[in-house]
Amino acid sequence: MMYMNTLKQTFLKDILQEHDAFENLMTRGILQFALRIAFRCVLHRCENQDIQDRKSTRLNSSHP
């Protein structure tokens, strides 16, 4: 009977460790995905700002 309890405890411990590993992997994946989106948003904003600056410069230089 004691052998079965030890086996159950080991089995449950393994399952919990696998669950934790899966949770950590999913969290890491979600964070990496969110970081990529944030980085793309920043790049897009910088590109738009650069375009607006160029338009503004052309408009100001064309008027005497």
C-alpha positions in Angstrom: 0.0 0.0 0.0 2.8 2.4 0.8 4.4 1.7 -2.6 1.1 2.8 -4.3 1.0 6.0 -2.3 4.6 6.8 -3.3 3.8 5.9 -6.9 0.8 8.2 -6.9 2.7 11.0 -5.3 5.5 10.7 -7.9 3.0 10.6 -10.7 1.1 13.7 -9.5 4.4 15.5 -8.9 5.4 14.7 -12.5 2.1 15.9 -13.9 2.4 19.2 -11.9 5.9 19.7 -13.2 4.8 19.1 -16.8 1.9 21.5 -16.3 4.2 24.2 -14.9 6.6 23.7 -17.8 3.7 24.0 -20.3 2.4 27.1 -18.6 5.9 28.7 -18.6 6.3 27.9 -22.3 2.9 29.4 -23.1 3.6 32.5 -21.1 7.0 32.9 -22.8 5.4 32.5 -26.2 2.6 35.1 -25.4 5.2 37.6 -24.1 7.4 37.2 -27.2 4.3 37.6 -29.5 3.3 40.8 -27.6 6.9 42.1 -27.8 6.9 41.6 -31.5 3.6 43.5 -31.9 4.8 46.3 -29.7 8.1 46.6 -31.7 6.2 46.6 -35.0 3.9 49.4 -33.7 6.9 51.5 -32.7 8.6 51.0 -36.1 5.3 51.8 -37.9 4.9 55.0 -35.8 8.5 56.0 -36.5 8.0 55.5 -40.2 4.8 57.5 -40.2 6.5 60.3 -38.2 9.4 60.3 -40.8 6.9 60.6 -43.6 5.0 63.4 -41.9 8.3 65.2 -41.3 9.2 64.9 -45.0 5.8 66.2 -46.1 6.1 69.1 -43.7 9.6 69.9 -44.9 8.5 69.9 -48.5 5.5 72.1 -47.8 7.6 74.6 -45.9 10.3 74.8 -48.5 7.9 75.3 -51.4 6.4 78.4 -49.9 8.7 81.4 -50.0 
